[in-house]
Amino acid sequence: MNFLETRELVISTLSPVHIGCGEDYEPTNYVIEEGFLYAFDPALLLARLDQPLRDELSRALDDRQPLLAAQRFFYRHKTLAIEIASHRAPVVPEVAKLYASRVGQAANREQSGKTVINKLEIARTAFNPHASLPIIPGTSLKGAMRTALLEALRTEAGKRYPGGKAGEMEKDLLGGSFETDPLRLVKVADAMFQPGSYKARNPAGEEIQRQREPRTMLFQANRKKRPNQFEARGKIATLLECIPAGQPYALAGQLTIERKAGLGEKTPQRQIGMDLIVRACNDFYLPRLDAELSLLEGNHYISASWAKNARSRLAPTGIWGKAIAEGRGFMLRVGRHSGAESVTLDAPRQIKIMKGQGQPAETASAATTVWLAAHEPGATQDMLPFGWVYVQAK
């Protein structure tokens, strides 16, 4: 028996992926110019300023609104910022337009006289600090696998659990916790972005080489599953950095399964193997992806070409569908805005639904809204869901 089974994981993005990391691009450490965001270290820029520019910045910081004045300073001297940028990312026209209209400008002034500053922060996705390239943390991948495995074990056992008993449910299904949790023996490394190119076809159907883009900036849009005259909550124009959709072999990681011989006090009684992981993930995520596609297509929310491509890849004769049928690949959903149905079990599911101001929250078996990635704040079509990836296990 091999006591360690190691599998290489190659991850392709079906839709945009954002993994929160607690860091933002601030309007004083990035500029947008000619369709690209340039991220820079303000300290490095300050070190390059000559005396007249240092004096100009000093006067700006003495302004009544120093933050806005500093934003205007960096924007005026964006050529210097671009020269020392650590990396750049393409932005869609509406992002560039929003930035140009807001940078260094106050949103409004409250009755108290306090100035409200425009929000221009962009939430960063998880990244490798050494290379500044995106990653999908192993914890995110393993967490998604864990949800699918728990649902597979729950279905196999034919059990249902009341709400609020997640800890008891996991302990019961897995046969223990901490040392006796079988998933303790499954180690998933961070998946790193892979620079380079991939084969694609242009609109004329000709095969071309296309460079992988590590990041893009998109609006997050909250839309109702059953549209009506009332808008969904959270329609404010906020931006997320995402790993772009539709990139084959975009990230690479590793999964290792440790096998324990014999039983002991601190040895899990159940062994989780790769076959079970692949089957559980496909059984859990494929129906949810199909249901979401049908919902979004029915509401005309998503890009028709993207949906057609997704269904083609996952069809029995598709490149992913064949691998899934042979047990060589599986779907996962990771990161922010993955949707309550993709991160909870049918045990039964209880989702908290927020109501209007002053009204108590309700619980339901499904969410009433869906978060989508959009190219403009008020988009009603050509949007994409977040977080869908295809994983090939080698």
Phi and psi in degrees as a GROMACS rama.xvg file:
@    title "Ramachandran Plot"
@    xaxis  label "Phi"
@    yaxis  label "Psi"
@TYPE xy
-80.7181  125.731  ASN-2
-81.8932  -13.056  PHE-3
-132.221  126.631  LEU-4
-114.036  119.281  GLU-5
-115.145  130.092  THR-6
-125.222  134.365  ARG-7
-79.7756  135.35  GLU-8
-111.09  123.466  LEU-9
-113.529  123.486  VAL-10
-113.933  128.014  ILE-11
-110.032  140.041  SER-12
-91.0315  124.41  THR-13
-86.9746  -41.8655  LEU-14
-130.324  171.685  SER-15
-61.8207  145.295  PRO-16
-124.907  126.49  VAL-17
-125.711  120.611  HIS-18
-111.175  111.243  ILE-19
-59.565  138.689  GLY-20
-130.673  2.58959  CYS-21
81.8317  6.59627  GLY-22
-118.382  149.791  GLU-23
-125.931  153.404  ASP-24
-79.043  121.384  TYR-25
-99.2866  151.689  GLU-26
-65.9393  -4.33433  PRO-27
-102.307  6.28699  THR-28
-133.881  19.9797  ASN-29
-152.73  155.943  TYR-30
-134.75  155.482  VAL-31
-118.438  128.808  ILE-32
-149.206  128.739  GLU-33
49.7903  47.8328  GLU-34
83.3199  8.58016  GLY-35
-133.132  142.578  PHE-36
-92.2143  131.567  LEU-37
-114.867  118.297  TYR-38
-94.6162  135.249  ALA-39
-143.719  163.087  PHE-40
-94.4803  114.777  ASP-41
-56.454  -33.3434  PRO-42
-63.1571  -38.5127  ALA-43
-68.103  -36.9118  LEU-44
-66.666  -42.7727  LEU-45
-60.1447  -36.1533  LEU-46
-66.0088  -19.6879  ALA-47
-97.44  -4.58439  ARG-48
-73.8502  138.312  LEU-49
-81.9344  175.842  ASP-50
-62.3458  -42.5712  GLN-51
-59.3674  -39.0797  PRO-52
-72.4748  -33.4145  LEU-53
-62.7948  -41.6717  ARG-54
-64.3867  -39.9369  ASP-55
-63.0524  -42.7771  GLU-56
-66.2986  -39.5125  LEU-57
-61.0793  -41.3902  SER-58
-65.2193  -37.1857  ARG-59
-63.336  -40.1155  ALA-60
-73.4599  -13.8201  LEU-61
-89.3721  0.161845  ASP-62
-66.1055  158.608  ASP-63
-62.3458  -28.1861  ARG-64
-121.738  78.2288  GLN-65
-62.0587  -33.0315  PRO-66
-66.2834  -44.7357  LEU-67
-65.9531  -39.3394  LEU-68
-65.1496  -38.2539  ALA-69
-65.5537  -40.4667  ALA-70
-59.5389  -43.7106  GLN-71
-65.2662  -36.2557  ARG-72
-62.3051  -50.4796  PHE-73
-64.1608  -35.2441  PHE-74
-68.03  -40.8216  TYR-75
-62.6509  -34.8739  ARG-76
-110.183  39.9419  HIS-77
-65.4535  -22.8626  LYS-78
-60.6596  -41.2054  THR-79
-64.129  -41.5567  LEU-80
-64.0652  -40.6682  ALA-81
-63.828  -37.4938  ILE-82
-63.1622  -31.8389  GLU-83
-106.822  10.857  ILE-84
-59.0394  138.613  ALA-85
-77.119  -31.4714  SER-86
-163.958  167.741  HIS-87
-133.621  160.772  ARG-88
-143.868  137.628  ALA-89
-68.003  144.527  PRO-90
-127.121  148.059  VAL-91
-76.1246  158.739  VAL-92
-53.9348  -37.8385  PRO-93
-67.711  -31.5212  GLU-94
-67.3897  -45.6928  VAL-95
-62.1534  -39.8541  ALA-96
-65.1672  -43.1702  LYS-97
-60.6585  -45.2937  LEU-98
-60.8995  -49.1857  TYR-99
-62.5033  -31.9233  ALA-100
-81.2734  -17.9698  SER-101
-113.089  -26.2627  ARG-102
-60.1541  127.074  VAL-103
73.5268  9.0926  GLY-104
-113.349  145.231  GLN-105
-82.0298  141.924  ALA-106
-71.1642  -47.3769  ALA-107
-169.761  178.008  ASN-108
-122.794  125.806  ARG-109
-72.106  165.89  GLU-110
-59.9758  -29.2151  GLN-111
-72.5017  -8.73181  SER-112
95.876  -6.30134  GLY-113
-73.72  133.785  LYS-114
-83.2794  132.064  THR-115
-97.2178  119.694  VAL-116
-88.3931  137.261  ILE-117
-59.1278  139.862  ASN-118
-84.3627  115.044  LYS-119
-123.466  11.2441  LEU-120
-68.0775  144.983  GLU-121
-123.368  118.364  ILE-122
-65.8053  125.93  ALA-123
-79.7424  148.405  ARG-124
-86.3594  159.755  THR-125
-55.2492  139.479  ALA-126
-147.143  160.482  PHE-127
-81.9336  115.514  ASN-128
-64.8697  -21.5103  PRO-129
-77.7449  -40.3854  HIS-130
-106.033  -7.79575  ALA-131
58.8052  24.4387  SER-132
-101.16  147.116  LEU-133
-63.886  154.394  PRO-134
-135.409  161.014  ILE-135
-110.373  110.907  ILE-136
-58.3476  146.506  PRO-137
-58.7488  -32.236  GLY-138
-63.8476  -36.1189  THR-139
-68.2589  -43.8798  SER-140
-64.04  -45.8755  LEU-141
-67.1289  -37.2394  LYS-142
-61.4719  -40.586  GLY-143
-66.227  -40.4016  ALA-144
-64.7419  -40.1867  MET-145
-60.7467  -43.5765  ARG-146
-58.403  -45.8382  THR-147
-65.16  -41.2044  ALA-148
-64.9889  -41.3314  LEU-149
-62.7011  -40.8916  LEU-150
-66.3601  -37.3612  GLU-151
-63.5911  -43.3609  ALA-152
-69.1521  -37.4915  LEU-153
-64.966  -43.5956  ARG-154
-63.6457  -43.3811  THR-155
-60.0501  -39.5888  GLU-156
-81.2644  -14.5967  ALA-157
66.1392  35.5184  GLY-158
-109.36  154.295  LYS-159
-128.547  146.248  ARG-160
-127.821  138.364  TYR-161
-67.8959  157.378  PRO-162
-60.8211  150.032  GLY-163
81.373  7.51145  GLY-164
-116.244  33.9515  LYS-165
-60.547  -42.5152  ALA-166
-62.1157  -45.5169  GLY-167
-64.9856  -38.9823  GLU-168
-62.2954  -47.8184  MET-169
-62.3879  -43.3082  GLU-170
-62.5811  -40.0511  LYS-171
-68.4699  -46.3235  ASP-172
-70.9348  -36.5657  LEU-173
-89.8536  -8.7579  LEU-174
77.6027  27.8436  GLY-175
147.812  -175.097  GLY-176
-145.493  165.275  SER-177
54.6111  -114.091  PHE-178
-62.1824  -29.4518  GLU-179
-97.0215  5.83427  THR-180
-75.7984  118.819  ASP-181
-63.3269  -23.5785  PRO-182
-74.396  -8.94953  LEU-183
-62.1214  -26.2833  ARG-184
-89.7039  0.862016  LEU-185
-105.61  115.404  VAL-186
-110.097  128.531  LYS-187
-122.482  119.986  VAL-188
-81.2617  161.498  ALA-189
-61.757  139.773  ASP-190
-94.2233  122.707  ALA-191
-97.2557  141.95  MET-192
-64.03  139.929  PHE-193
-110.661  101.562  GLN-194
-61.976  157.849  PRO-195
136.687  -160.443  GLY-196
-128.88  167.076  SER-197
-144.044  160.071  TYR-198
-79.0617  137.977  LYS-199
-148.179  177.429  ALA-200
-123.624  138.464  ARG-201
-82.6071  174.825  ASN-202
-55.7522  -23.8279  PRO-203
-85.0789  -1.00125  ALA-204
86.6277  7.42252  GLY-205
-85.6594  141.894  GLU-206
-76.3461  131.175  GLU-207
-135.766  165.513  ILE-208
-98.5088  129.823  GLN-209
-122.598  134.369  ARG-210
-75.7738  137.876  GLN-211
-70.2516  136.668  ARG-212
-101.888  124.03  GLU-213
-72.1235  -23.2893  PRO-214
-154.456  156.016  ARG-215
-148.672  158.593  THR-216
-109.695  123.001  MET-217
-132.468  153.763  LEU-218
-79.8009  145.647  PHE-219
-98.9306  128.756  GLN-220
-124.995  129.489  ALA-221
-100.412  119.626  ASN-222
-127.682  147.149  ARG-223
-74.5243  141.152  LYS-224
-69.8814  -30.6788  LYS-225
-119.321  89.6931  ARG-226
-57.0637  142.275  PRO-227
-147.006  -165.526  ASN-228
-74.9494  -11.0283  GLN-229
-98.8242  133.446  PHE-230
-77.0382  153.302  GLU-231
-72.154  156.37  ALA-232
-67.6716  158.765  ARG-233
76.2337  36.7748  GLY-234
-90.2001  5.15634  LYS-235
-60.8262  146.439  ILE-236
-78.7419  90.7083  ALA-237
-117.73  150.003  THR-238
-114.689  146.614  LEU-239
-128.246  140.852  LEU-240
-81.5745  133.006  GLU-241
-132.239  152.294  CYS-242
-74.4105  125.689  ILE-243
-63.6756  156.69  PRO-244
-74.6734  160.466  ALA-245
69.5568  30.4548  GLY-246
-112.377  112.149  GLN-247
-72.5704  143.499  PRO-248
51.0072  43.9066  TYR-249
-76.8962  -29.8192  ALA-250
-136.985  154.052  LEU-251
-135.128  136.276  ALA-252
-143.823  -160.564  GLY-253
-151.811  142.79  GLN-254
-124.027  130.99  LEU-255
-124.337  131.194  THR-256
-112.254  123.163  ILE-257
-92.9136  133.442  GLU-258
-108.2  131.794  ARG-259
-102.901  130.715  LYS-260
-89.8463  128.718  ALA-261
77.0748  174.493  GLY-262
-114.288  147.247  LEU-263
-152.07  178.339  GLY-264
-60.0335  -35.3085  GLU-265
-111.273  24.338  LYS-266
-107.742  126.025  THR-267
-57.9032  139.065  PRO-268
-78.5444  -24.9661  GLN-269
-106.437  139.126  ARG-270
-106.212  125.352  GLN-271
-93.4208  118.194  ILE-272
-105.68  169.182  GLY-273
-63.3639  -37.5034  MET-274
-59.75  -42.0025  ASP-275
-67.6395  -40.67  LEU-276
-60.0239  -48.2242  ILE-277
-61.6288  -48.156  VAL-278
-64.3759  -44.8482  ARG-279
-63.4109  -41.8873  ALA-280
-65.8231  -43.3673  CYS-281
-67.847  -40.5577  ASN-282
-62.5485  -33.353  ASP-283
-84.9218  -48.8365  PHE-284
-87.3215  -32.8348  TYR-285
-60.8248  -46.1891  LEU-286
-62.8937  -34.2723  PRO-287
-69.8962  -38.27  ARG-288
-64.5578  -44.1651  LEU-289
-62.0114  -42.7289  ASP-290
-65.3028  -39.8632  ALA-291
-68.4592  -41.2245  GLU-292
-58.3607  -44.5768  LEU-293
-62.7301  -42.6021  SER-294
-62.1013  -48.8485  LEU-295
-69.9282  -35.5081  LEU-296
-67.1326  -40.5586  GLU-297
-62.5793  -32.4068  GLY-298
-92.3367  1.14864  ASN-299
58.32  32.2293  HIS-300
-80.9781  -34.7614  TYR-301
-104.04  163.435  ILE-302
-63.4905  124.919  SER-303
-64.4965  -37.2862  ALA-304
-68.136  -37.8432  SER-305
-65.2168  -44.7366  TRP-306
-62.9992  -40.9064  ALA-307
-62.7323  -42.1568  LYS-308
-65.0863  -41.7092  ASN-309
-61.8509  -47.056  ALA-310
-65.3115  -35.833  ARG-311
-64.8237  -43.0636  SER-312
-65.9293  -34.6756  ARG-313
-92.7675  -5.34431  LEU-314
-63.3813  157.019  ALA-315
-52.7566  -30.6071  PRO-316
-96.4607  0.403799  THR-317
-78.2342  164.942  GLY-318
-61.8319  -38.015  ILE-319
-84.0763  -37.1095  TRP-320
-59.2574  -40.7861  GLY-321
-63.5408  -46.1962  LYS-322
-64.5585  -37.7632  ALA-323
-64.4527  -43.1847  ILE-324
-62.8808  -30.3892  ALA-325
-90.3309  2.09578  GLU-326
76.3601  21.9434  GLY-327
-103.852  -4.4055  ARG-328
-152.568  161.469  GLY-329
-155.522  156.896  PHE-330
-92.2899  147.36  MET-331
-138.625  159.722  LEU-332
-128.128  125.315  ARG-333
-133.172  156.493  VAL-334
87.9785  -170.726  GLY-335
-69.0232  147.881  ARG-336
61.5107  34.8801  HIS-337
-74.8051  -14.4329  SER-338
91.8527  135.44  GLY-339
-59.441  -34.6888  ALA-340
-67.9795  -21.1931  GLU-341
-93.8198  -7.02147  SER-342
-120.759  6.26819  VAL-343
-130.914  158.835  THR-344
-93.5141  157.932  LEU-345
-83.415  74.205  ASP-346
-118.138  4.78786  ALA-347
-81.5966  164.511  PRO-348
-79.4015  138.075  ARG-349
-131.844  109.266  GLN-350
-108.435  133.378  ILE-351
-78.8664  123.218  LYS-352
-108.819  115.985  ILE-353
-78.9983  135.76  MET-354
-103.253  -170.494  LYS-355
-67.2321  170.132  GLY-356
-57.743  130.874  GLN-357
85.5239  -4.63549  GLY-358
-103.053  139.399  GLN-359
-68.6745  149.311  PRO-360
-69.8005  155.527  ALA-361
-119.261  166.367  GLU-362
-116.162  147.021  THR-363
-149.044  168.148  ALA-364
-85.0013  -8.24816  SER-365
-149.634  151.047  ALA-366
-70.7875  153.763  ALA-367
-98.2313  -10.7327  THR-368
-130.565  168.091  THR-369
-137.254  139.151  VAL-370
-92.7048  133.754  TRP-371
-131.921  154.412  LEU-372
-89.9241  129.596  ALA-373
-130.374  156.183  ALA-374
-91.7599  -6.95706  HIS-375
-150.926  153.353  GLU-376
-58.7161  -43.3136  PRO-377
-97.5216  24.0487  GLY-378
-59.7611  142.66  ALA-379
-121.77  -3.31963  THR-380
-152.064  175.349  GLN-381
57.792  31.5437  ASP-382
-98.6962  172.849  MET-383
-135.753  147.746  LEU-384
-73.1985  163.633  PRO-385
-96.7675  149.743  PHE-386
88.4771  -0.40496  GLY-387
-84.4925  125.937  TRP-388
-134.616  152.836  VAL-389
-110.371  130.649  TYR-390
-114.337  124.143  VAL-391
-103.566  125.337  GLN-392
-99.8238  118.37  ALA-393
